[in-house]
Amino acid sequence: MKGANKFEFIIVGSGAGGATLAMELSKRGKRVLIVERGNYEEKIGTFWDSLRYFDKNKLTRMPPKAKEGAILFRALMAGGSTVASSGCGVRCLEEELAGFGINLDAEFAEAEGEMKIVPYDERRLSKGSKKILEASRELGYRMEPMPKFIDPAKCRRCGGCNLGCKHNAKWTALNYLDEAKSNGAEITYNTRVQKVIVENGKVKGISGTGPGGNFEILADVVILAAGGVGTPVILLKSGVEDAGSGFFMDLIVNTYGVTKDLSQTNEPTMALVYHGFHKGKGFILTPFLNQSRLVRYIELGVKGIFLPTDRLLGIMNKIADDPVGRVYADGTFSKPVTENDWARLREGSSISKEILVKAGADSNSIVVSKVQGGHPGGTAAIGKVVDKDLQTKMDNLFVCDASVFPTSSGLPQIFTIVALAKRLAKTLAP
């Protein structure tokens, strides 16, 4: 490890927030160290690959669950969960952030160009999603193409986005991380930060464990970007007692139906979206199919294995769940599914069934997944743990990931986190 060296900036985590900050600060000539818990994975894209980088129980090999049972999917790797995302470039929480004096219009515009975000081309939809699009519009639920940071020239429409794009068609935080490295930023992998070092209310560096054993590294500024679960654990161990509460997961259920000859196996996941219920009822609907039978086993049990992938249609119902959970210092977490959450999940899955049947699915074949989530956040919220500049009460200790979101959006988060990171970089290095 780098022991005695001192950096201007240490960034903990290399996902959407961390990699963006590393790129922006390094291109301004700052001395930056990125500390990543996971590895830089060279081979991605299959279920068996994902076992190396998805968070899982060491014994059961299953993803972690809230104490109440909700499943959490997250990737622990260079690039974080951007590598295992559906590539959706959606703005979220604009009104809520504006309430704290945060306007991201300039940063959104900048990132949109770099990430090459464009609506998905309807002509490239699978036959199954074309029928879902037609059925939804006939029923009055007008789905539209989802904005994507996926290069159509490289996309093979394999549908494996959430396991990692093996064709390199999708923007991920690795794009920014590689640029940061070319700018001179240093990166250490397989290194776990335990806490920040603080003296007289001011951050001095970090301590943790890595390939070389225990370490301490000094820095002028530390930015935690370890995600909605990882960041509050570090904050709690560092004495920030307000961290960890307000936890949300953007809960989802997937509704599936078997057809005679339709499927969604040749398109990116979440190629369409219906936002009509988002503002009033707090959920969105989007075509979604976990192609891996083993992933469907996780979300549906044994019946998920036997569903015929080549005749299966699916719709995801993603909700803005109540931020009433908590992350604890040992990394475990609680996320009750409230009555309000259940109402949104049930209504969304009911409408999903209506659309699927209209599209050609057998009404007797409809199944609904277990409750799951993939966007943990709220655990170091703006106005509670950090201020509008994302600084904690400790001088020079900042947070830049979904932890700072004041509430759940029920929308994809990556684009907004990138914009927040660009804004923070301008604050830290004008």
Secondary structure, 3 states (H helix, E strand, C coil): CCCCCEEEEEEECCCHHHHHHHHHHHHCCCCEEEECCCCCCCCCCCHHHHHHHECCCCCCCCCCECCCCCEECCECCCCHHHCCCCCECCCCCHHHHHCCCCCCHHHHHHHHHHHCCEECCHHHCCHHHHHHHHHHHHCCCCCEECEECECCCCCCCCCCHHHCCCCCCECCHHHHHHHHHHCCCEEECCCEEEEEEEECCEEEEEEEEECCEEEEEEEEEEEECCHHHHHHHHHHHCCCCCCCEEEECCCEEEEEEECCCCCCCCCCCCCEEECCCHHHHCEEEEECCCCCHHHHHHHHCHHHHHCCHHHEEEEEEEECCCCCEEECCCCCEECCCCHHHHHHHHHHHHHHHHHHHHHCCCHHHCEECCCEECCCECCCCECCCECCCCECCCECEEECCHHHCCCCCCCCCHHHHHHHHHHHHHHHCC
